[in-house]
Amino acid sequence: MKKLFSLVIICLLTVVTYAQKSITTSKDALTSSKASGVYSFVLPSDISADQVNNVKQYYVSYFTVDFTESTHVMKVKLLAKEEMNYKVMNRLMISLDIRKFFVDGTEMDYDKMYTTYMK
């Protein structure tokens, strides 16, 4: 019984600690971003400026990243509107452990958001 209880506790802790982060944006913001090449996302409050700064340095060939810690808004400015830059933007999100996107309250993954609003 003790082993079973321990196993259940370990499983629950694993599920809780594996929580994926999500960001929010709107259809209107994505539509205007498609024209301008500057995408704005609201990040979760547990992501710090240091985390963003450590990650963004790997992607300077594809876009620039500005993060305002007080509002948790991250702006990604594409250097070129090419498919590869959008794919690398997904890599930026994965590096920040962001897997879910809420667009006007609708949950989707990056691929769905890309094909629906960015392509």
Secondary structure, DSSP 8 states (H G I E B T S, - for coil): -HHHHHHHHHHHHHHHHT--EEEEE-HHHHHHHHHHSEEEEE--TT--HHHHHHHHGGGTTTEEEEEETTTTEEEEEESS--HHHHHHHHHHHHHTTEEEEEETTEEE-HHHHIIIII-
